[in-house]
């Protein structure tokens, strides 16, 4: 039986970002054995041009270390709160001294709670040093006045008396000895100066622990408080602040789609991933909101994975948030009609056109808001006409591999034209054509008869030119052919090569290029941890998200449900103990090779989207239930339940219960919108078949391990019996 064990986590530091839901204040915590780093910027995306990529360097960095009786000790474990909310728990122990640090964002600031206990038969001293590691002038005001030794201020890089840390509950706050008592050199001189390991920049929390003592203290990073606010902090309710922070997150997570599955470790990971989408959501300038691609270097919004995240949020019941975010994404359009704005991070990345178009169409299919579709259709049409013009401009030589393709664009995601970041990339062209197909579908829904013929010609021509180029320039190897990232450089990232099938449907699942690409990716490029290599920038590294985003999504659409489900546990087991993932990493367990943000959006998003689609997925006029779930979830006594799931057929609730040989399925749905349902009863048995014993509110038939339902009522119920005498073909 597969389990979530995080046994392929990358090496420390492990990162978690503390934030209020959709908050503008982000505090990044990086945990290692010897220390914990805490950093943040006073800036926010409200100060930046919407959808631009602008790296915000930290204004403050602090380092926390622990000492017992004057000797440095290690932190032993790093975990996330069991509810999945962004609350960290870091533990340590030495010579029978136990200590724990927990941290969460509240209304006033980020509160870190310190708990310590002496189980030894002798007295000990436990000290936590919190050092301001950037800047070079005094941060601990007690160094100057001998009074306020329990706080740190900026000193520079902003208003000098702004509090960056305030401590409470320790027995005393000594001015530490050791280190450098004076600054050697200053920034304006030619001398070398070192800002770290300086006592006048360090807050020291000292706990004197007699035998059996248990003590609690706190330190806080206030969002906006100053020396004049010390009186407020002297009587501050830290526990109340922690409770409010926990409650705010739990209320949010409990408001959307609810999932209950037998594997509580997987459920914990899914709630953590959902929470982190809201960690990466915040206000932008111009009264916009959006989801960022990461929490550090990629703390900016583009129209690719953030748009996909908003599509998931709407499916998961967070309609208001998703609709709010759409405005910035949709309005980022040049006057020319180009829908990946030249002013934004997305410029020249043709992938973004599709993600916007799909988000818009998905919103219509969930909301059935024709006015919305009518309004957005004008943007879609302008985009498609611009795409058409670009392709027409690229028709100089019919023998050229680029004939009829979009112009040279930005690869990104590791897709390179040899050493050139720009080129003619097949995944991007597939998505641009698929976006034009969405425009055509919208025209048909709206009855825009005057546009349909023109749009059909545009789509058919663009698709034919693209398919011709992909077939002519496929890579032939060992009796099969596969789609490269570009005809200019076959040996580039495999990112998006399966987009030609899912989600774009340029080619069908049984096409030799799709089957060959699947075979090539899995046969040639699989790690010991069971994940495909070479899906991003690192040639022999892992972009963990792509196992679910590129492969499992394709297998789900193909009906290859075993292969789709096979990647879920490996992806979760590559997470850090905080249930976060770096963008890319080395393949081995504990790898120190890491790129991009250490807390990146695409993997938690891919986990959320796979879980949703594996549990409830639309296919034309049919709703699939539990098509991609691991078989072990319906062991002899198993239950899978989903509530408040938004679909193209309305909001759906359902559960499947197995009690030994009996199966009970019950669903609540919109009878006016949903007609056909396939319920996949995936059991951990080698030989079995299902027999329907009763049905209410529907007609039901069994076919192998699937219950085929024709819906007759808004509430339907089917009972079936398992007969373990039939082998799955």
Residue pairs with C-beta under 8 A, 6 or more apart in sequence:
1 632
2 569
2 630
2 632
3 265
3 569
4 263
4 265
4 266
4 268
4 269
4 569
4 572
4 573
5 573
6 572
6 573
6 575
6 576
6 577
7 573
7 589
8 529
8 570
8 573
8 574
8 589
9 573
9 574
9 575
9 576
9 577
9 589
9 590
10 574
10 576
10 582
10 585
10 586
10 590
10 591
10 592
10 594
11 590
11 591
11 592
11 594
12 31
12 32
12 33
13 30
13 31
13 32
13 37
13 598
14 30
14 31
14 32
14 78
14 576
14 577
14 578
14 580
14 598
15 28
15 29
15 30
15 31
15 295
15 576
15 578
15 580
15 582
15 598
15 599
16 28
16 29
16 31
16 80
16 86
16 88
16 578
16 580
16 599
17 26
17 27
17 28
17 29
17 86
17 276
17 279
17 280
17 295
17 599
18 26
18 27
18 28
18 29
18 86
18 87
18 88
18 103
18 104
18 105
18 110
19 25
19 26
19 27
19 86
19 105
19 279
19 282
20 105
20 106
20 107
20 245
20 248
21 248
21 249
21 252
21 278
21 279
21 281
22 278
22 281
22 282
22 283
22 289
22 321
23 105
23 282
24 44
24 45
24 46
24 282
24 283
25 40
25 44
25 105
25 110
25 223
26 40
26 41
26 279
26 282
26 295
26 299
27 38
27 39
27 40
27 105
27 110
27 221
28 38
28 39
28 40
28 58
28 295
28 296
28 599
29 36
29 37
29 38
29 88
29 103
30 36
30 37
30 38
30 39
30 598
31 37
31 75
31 78
31 88
31 90
31 578
32 75
33 74
33 75
33 76
34 65
34 72
34 74
34 75
35 63
35 64
35 65
35 75
36 63
36 64
36 65
36 75
36 90
36 101
37 61
37 62
37 63
37 64
37 133
38 61
38 62
38 63
38 64
38 221
39 58
39 60
39 61
39 62
40 58
40 59
40 60
40 221
41 56
41 57
41 58
41 59
41 60
42 59
42 60
42 158
43 56
43 59
44 282
44 283
45 282
45 283
45 284
45 285
45 290
45 292
45 299
45 300
45 301
46 283
46 284
46 285
47 285
48 54
48 56
48 284
48 285
48 300
49 285
49 343
49 344
50 284
50 285
50 286
50 288
50 290
50 301
50 328
50 332
50 344
51 284
51 290
51 300
51 301
51 302
51 303
51 328
51 329
51 332
51 341
51 343
51 344
51 345
51 346
52 300
52 343
52 344
52 345
53 298
53 300
53 302
53 345
54 300
55 297
55 299
55 300
56 299
58 134
59 154
59 157
59 158
60 132
60 134
60 154
60 157
60 164
61 132
61 133
61 134
62 130
62 131
62 132
62 133
62 152
62 164
62 165
62 221
63 130
63 131
63 133
63 196
64 101
64 128
64 129
64 130
64 131
65 72
65 128
65 129
65 131
66 72
66 73
66 75
66 92
66 99
66 126
66 127
66 128
66 129
67 73
67 126
67 127
67 128
67 129
68 94
68 95
68 97
68 124
68 125
68 126
68 127
69 95
69 124
69 125
70 125
70 127
73 92
73 94
73 97
74 92
74 94
75 90
75 91
75 92
75 101
76 91
76 92
76 93
77 90
77 91
77 92
77 577
78 88
78 89
78 90
78 576
78 577
78 578
79 88
79 89
79 90
79 91
79 577
79 578
80 86
80 87
80 88
80 89
80 272
80 577
80 578
80 579
81 87
81 88
81 89
81 102
81 104
81 246
82 268
83 246
83 249
83 250
83 253
83 268
83 271
84 253
84 268
84 269
84 270
84 271
84 272
84 274
84 275
84 579
85 104
85 246
85 249
85 250
85 253
85 271
85 275
86 104
86 105
86 249
86 275
86 276
86 279
87 102
87 103
87 104
87 245
87 246
87 249
88 101
88 102
88 103
88 104
88 578
89 100
89 101
89 102
90 100
90 101
90 102
91 98
91 99
91 100
91 101
92 98
92 99
92 100
93 99
95 120
95 124
96 118
96 119
96 120
97 116
97 117
97 118
97 119
97 120
97 124
97 126
97 209
98 116
98 117
98 119
99 114
99 115
99 116
99 117
99 126
100 114
100 115
100 116
101 112
101 113
101 114
101 115
102 112
102 113
102 115
102 242
103 110
103 111
103 112
103 113
104 110
104 111
104 242
104 245
104 246
104 249
105 245
106 241
106 242
106 244
106 245
107 241
107 244
107 245
108 220
108 222
108 223
108 225
108 236
108 241
109 220
109 221
109 222
109 223
109 225
109 241
110 220
110 221
111 218
111 220
111 238
111 241
111 242
111 245
112 218
112 219
112 220
112 221
113 216
113 217
113 218
113 238
113 242
114 128
114 169
114 205
114 207
114 216
114 217
114 218
114 219
115 214
115 215
115 216
116 126
116 207
116 209
116 214
116 215
116 216
117 209
117 213
117 214
117 215
118 124
118 209
118 210
118 211
118 212
118 213
118 214
119 212
120 211
121 211
122 211
123 208
123 209
123 210
123 211
124 209
125 206
125 207
125 208
125 209
126 206
126 207
126 209
127 204
127 205
127 206
127 207
128 170
128 204
128 205
128 219
129 176
129 202
129 203
129 204
129 205
130 152
130 165
130 167
130 202
130 203
130 204
130 205
130 219
131 196
131 197
131 198
131 201
131 202
131 203
132 139
132 152
132 155
132 164
132 165
132 201
132 202
133 195
133 196
133 201
134 157
134 195
135 154
135 155
135 156
135 157
135 195
135 201
136 156
136 183
136 186
136 187
136 193
136 195
137 155
137 156
137 183
138 144
138 155
138 200
138 201
139 152
139 153
139 154
139 155
139 164
139 200
139 201
139 202
140 148
140 149
140 151
140 152
140 175
140 199
140 200
140 201
140 202
140 203
141 147
141 148
141 149
141 151
141 153
141 227
142 148
142 149
142 150
142 151
142 173
142 175
143 149
143 175
143 199
143 200
148 227
148 230
149 173
149 174
149 175
149 203
149 204
150 166
150 167
150 168
150 170
150 173
150 203
150 205
151 163
151 165
151 166
151 167
151 203
151 230
152 163
152 164
152 165
152 166
152 201
152 203
153 160
153 161
153 162
153 163
153 164
153 227
154 160
154 161
154 162
154 164
155 201
159 226
161 226
161 227
161 228
162 224
162 225
162 226
163 222
163 225
163 226
163 227
163 229
163 233
164 221
164 222
165 203
165 219
165 220
165 221
166 219
166 220
166 222
166 225
166 230
166 233
167 173
167 203
167 205
167 217
167 218
167 219
167 220
168 217
168 218
168 219
168 220
168 233
168 234
168 236
168 238
169 205
169 215
169 216
169 217
169 218
169 238
170 205
170 206
170 207
170 217
171 206
171 207
171 208
171 215
172 206
173 203
173 204
173 205
173 206
174 204
174 206
175 199
175 200
175 204
176 199
176 202
176 204
177 199
178 199
179 197
179 198
179 199
179 202
180 194
180 197
180 198
180 199
181 198
181 199
181 200
183 193
183 198
184 191
184 192
184 193
184 194
185 191
185 192
185 193
186 193
187 193
195 201
203 219
205 217
205 219
207 215
207 217
209 215
218 238
220 233
220 236
220 238
222 229
222 233
225 232
225 233
249 275
252 275
252 278
253 271
253 274
253 275
255 317
255 318
256 274
256 313
256 316
256 317
256 318
256 644
257 315
257 316
257 317
257 612
257 642
257 643
257 644
257 645
257 646
258 641
258 642
258 643
258 644
259 267
259 270
259 611
259 615
259 641
259 642
260 267
260 639
260 640
260 641
260 642
260 655
261 267
261 629
261 633
261 639
261 640
261 641
262 632
262 633
262 634
262 635
262 638
262 639
262 640
263 630
263 632
263 633
265 572
266 568
266 569
266 572
268 579
269 572
269 575
269 579
269 607
270 607
270 608
270 611
272 579
272 604
273 579
273 603
273 604
273 605
273 607
273 608
274 316
274 604
274 608
276 579
276 580
276 599
276 601
276 604
277 291
277 309
277 312
277 313
277 601
277 604
277 605
277 608
279 295
280 291
280 292
280 293
280 294
280 295
280 299
280 309
280 601
281 289
281 290
281 291
281 292
281 321
281 325
282 289
282 290
282 292
283 289
284 290
284 301
284 328
286 328
288 325
288 327
288 328
289 321
289 324
289 325
289 328
290 301
290 306
290 325
290 328
290 329
291 301
291 306
291 309
291 310
291 325
291 601
292 298
292 299
292 300
292 301
292 306
292 601
293 299
293 300
293 301
293 302
293 304
293 305
293 306
293 597
293 600
293 601
293 602
294 583
294 596
294 597
294 599
294 600
294 601
295 597
295 599
296 597
296 598
296 599
297 596
297 597
298 583
298 596
298 597
298 600
298 601
300 345
301 328
301 329
301 345
302 344
302 345
302 346
302 349
302 352
303 329
303 332
303 340
303 344
303 346
303 352
303 353
303 355
303 356
304 346
304 349
304 351
304 352
304 355
305 355
305 601
305 602
305 605
306 325
306 329
306 601
307 329
307 352
307 355
307 356
307 358
307 359
308 355
308 359
308 605
308 609
309 601
309 605
310 321
310 322
310 325
310 326
310 329
310 359
311 322
311 358
311 359
311 362
312 605
312 608
312 609
312 612
313 321
313 322
313 325
314 322
314 323
314 362
314 363
314 366
314 646
315 362
315 366
315 612
315 645
315 646
315 647
316 608
316 612
316 645
316 646
317 644
317 645
317 646
319 366
319 367
319 646
322 363
323 363
326 359
326 360
326 363
329 356
329 359
330 356
330 360
330 376
330 379
332 339
332 340
332 341
332 343
332 344
332 346
333 339
333 341
333 379
333 382
333 383
334 341
334 342
334 343
336 386
337 382
337 383
337 385
337 386
338 383
338 386
339 352
339 353
339 356
339 357
339 379
339 382
339 383
339 386
339 435
340 346
340 347
340 348
340 349
340 350
340 352
340 353
341 347
342 348
346 352
347 410
348 408
348 409
348 410
348 422
349 409
349 410
349 412
349 428
350 406
350 409
350 425
350 428
350 429
350 431
350 432
351 412
351 427
351 428
351 431
351 496
353 383
353 387
353 431
353 432
353 435
354 431
354 432
354 434
354 435
354 438
354 503
354 504
355 431
356 435
357 380
357 383
357 434
357 435
357 438
357 439
358 434
358 435
358 438
358 503
360 372
360 373
360 376
360 380
360 438
360 442
361 373
361 438
361 441
361 442
362 648
363 369
363 372
364 370
364 372
364 373
364 376
364 442
364 445
365 648
366 646
366 647
366 648
370 445
370 446
373 442
373 445
373 446
374 446
376 442
377 439
377 442
377 443
377 446
377 448
380 435
380 438
380 439
380 442
381 439
381 443
381 451
381 455
383 435
383 436
383 439
384 435
384 436
384 439
384 440
384 455
384 458
385 458
387 406
387 432
387 435
387 436
387 458
387 462
388 436
388 458
388 462
390 406
390 407
391 404
391 405
391 406
391 461
391 462
391 465
393 407
394 402
394 403
394 404
394 405
394 406
394 407
395 403
395 404
396 403
397 403
401 424
401 469
401 472
401 473
401 487
401 488
402 424
402 469
402 487
403 465
403 468
403 469
404 461
404 462
404 464
404 465
404 466
404 468
404 469
405 424
405 429
405 465
405 466
405 469
406 424
406 428
406 429
406 432
408 422
408 423
408 424
409 422
409 423
409 424
409 425
409 428
410 421
410 422
411 417
411 421
411 422
411 423
411 425
411 428
411 485
411 486
411 492
412 421
413 493
413 495
413 496
413 536
413 537
413 543
414 492
414 493
414 495
414 534
414 535
414 536
414 537
414 538
414 543
414 584
415 425
415 427
415 428
415 485
415 486
415 492
415 493
415 495
415 496
416 423
416 485
416 489
416 492
416 493
417 423
417 424
417 425
417 486
417 488
417 489
417 492
418 488
418 489
423 486
423 488
423 489
424 486
424 487
424 488
425 485
425 486
425 496
426 466
426 469
426 470
426 483
426 484
426 485
426 486
426 487
426 496
426 497
426 500
427 485
427 495
427 496
427 497
427 499
427 500
428 496
429 466
430 466
430 496
430 499
430 500
430 504
430 506
431 496
431 499
431 504
432 462
433 459
433 462
433 463
433 466
433 504
433 506
434 503
434 504
434 505
434 506
436 455
436 458
436 459
436 462
437 459
437 505
439 455
440 452
440 455
440 456
440 459
442 448
443 451
443 452
443 455
444 452
463 506
466 506
467 506
467 507
469 487
470 483
470 500
470 507
470 513
471 513
472 487
473 484
473 487
474 481
474 482
474 483
474 484
474 513
474 516
475 481
475 482
475 483
475 484
475 490
475 520
477 520
480 512
480 515
480 516
480 519
480 520
481 512
481 513
481 516
482 497
482 513
482 516
482 517
482 519
482 520
482 521
483 497
483 500
483 513
483 514
483 516
483 517
484 490
484 491
484 492
484 497
485 492
485 493
485 494
485 495
485 496
485 497
486 492
493 534
493 535
493 536
493 537
494 520
494 521
494 525
494 532
494 534
494 535
494 546
494 550
495 535
495 536
495 543
495 546
495 550
496 550
497 517
497 521
497 550
498 514
498 517
498 518
498 521
498 550
498 551
498 554
499 550
500 506
500 507
500 513
500 514
500 517
501 507
501 508
501 509
501 511
501 514
501 554
501 557
501 558
502 553
502 554
502 556
502 557
502 558
503 553
503 557
507 513
507 514
508 514
509 515
509 554
509 557
509 558
514 554
518 551
518 554
521 532
521 535
521 551
522 532
522 551
525 532
525 533
525 534
525 535
526 532
526 533
527 533
527 542
527 587
528 587
528 588
529 542
529 570
529 573
529 574
529 587
529 589
530 566
530 567
530 570
531 542
531 544
531 547
531 567
531 570
531 571
531 574
531 587
532 542
532 546
532 547
532 550
532 551
533 539
533 540
533 541
533 542
533 587
534 540
534 541
535 542
535 543
535 546
535 547
535 550
536 542
536 543
536 546
536 583
536 584
536 595
537 543
537 584
537 595
538 584
538 585
538 586
538 593
538 595
540 586
540 587
541 584
541 585
541 586
541 587
541 593
541 595
542 574
542 584
542 585
542 586
542 587
543 583
543 584
543 602
544 571
544 574
544 581
544 585
544 603
545 571
545 581
545 600
545 602
545 603
545 605
545 606
546 606
547 567
547 570
547 571
547 606
548 567
548 568
548 571
548 606
548 607
548 609
548 610
549 602
549 606
549 609
551 563
551 564
551 567
552 563
552 564
552 565
552 567
552 568
552 610
552 628
553 564
553 609
553 610
553 613
555 561
555 563
555 564
555 628
556 564
556 610
556 613
556 614
556 617
556 627
556 628
557 619
559 627
561 627
561 628
561 680
561 682
564 610
564 614
564 627
564 628
565 614
565 628
565 629
565 630
565 631
567 610
568 607
568 610
568 611
568 614
568 630
569 630
571 603
571 606
571 607
572 607
574 581
574 585
575 581
575 603
576 598
579 604
580 598
580 599
580 604
581 599
581 600
581 603
581 604
582 594
582 595
582 596
582 597
582 598
582 599
582 600
583 594
583 595
583 596
583 597
583 600
583 602
584 594
584 595
584 596
585 591
585 593
585 594
585 595
586 592
586 593
586 594
610 628
612 645
613 628
614 626
614 627
614 628
614 629
615 625
615 626
615 628
615 629
615 640
615 642
615 645
616 623
616 624
616 625
616 626
616 642
616 645
616 647
616 652
616 654
617 623
617 624
617 627
617 628
618 624
618 647
618 648
618 649
621 675
621 676
622 676
622 677
622 678
623 647
623 649
623 652
623 669
623 674
623 676
623 677
623 678
624 677
624 678
624 680
625 654
625 656
625 665
625 667
625 677
625 678
625 679
625 680
626 640
626 656
626 679
626 680
626 681
626 682
627 678
627 680
629 640
629 680
629 682
630 682
631 682
631 683
631 684
632 684
633 640
633 682
634 640
634 656
634 658
634 681
634 682
634 683
634 684
635 658
635 683
635 684
636 658
636 659
636 660
637 658
637 659
637 660
638 657
638 658
639 655
639 656
639 657
639 658
640 655
640 656
641 654
641 655
641 656
642 652
642 653
642 654
642 655
643 653
644 651
644 653
645 651
645 652
645 653
647 674
648 673
649 669
649 670
649 673
649 674
650 669
650 670
650 672
650 673
650 674
651 669
651 670
652 667
652 668
652 669
652 670
652 674
653 667
653 668
653 669
654 665
654 666
654 667
654 668
655 664
655 665
655 666
656 663
656 664
656 665
656 679
656 681
657 663
657 664
658 681
658 683
658 722
661 721
661 722
662 719
662 720
662 721
662 722
663 681
663 690
663 719
663 720
663 721
663 722
664 717
664 718
664 719
665 679
665 681
665 707
665 717
665 718
665 719
665 720
666 715
666 716
666 717
666 718
667 677
667 715
667 716
667 717
668 714
668 715
669 677
669 711
669 714
669 716
670 714
671 711
671 712
671 713
671 714
674 711
675 710
675 711
676 708
676 709
676 710
676 711
677 698
677 708
677 709
677 711
678 706
678 707
678 708
678 709
679 706
679 707
679 709
679 718
680 705
680 706
681 690
681 705
681 706
681 707
681 720
681 722
682 705
683 705
683 722
685 722
685 724
686 727
686 728
687 724
687 725
687 726
687 727
687 728
688 705
688 722
688 723
688 724
688 725
688 726
688 728
689 702
689 704
689 705
689 722
689 723
689 725
689 726
690 702
690 704
690 705
690 706
690 707
690 720
690 721
690 722
690 723
691 702
691 720
691 721
691 723
692 700
692 701
692 702
692 707
692 718
692 719
692 720
693 719
693 720
693 721
694 717
694 718
694 719
695 709
695 716
695 717
695 718
695 719
696 713
696 716
696 717
696 718
697 711
697 712
697 713
697 714
697 715
697 716
697 717
698 709
698 710
698 711
698 712
698 713
698 716
698 718
699 709
699 710
699 712
700 707
700 708
700 709
700 710
700 718
700 720
701 707
701 708
702 708
702 720
704 726
704 728
704 729
705 728
707 718
707 720
709 716
709 718
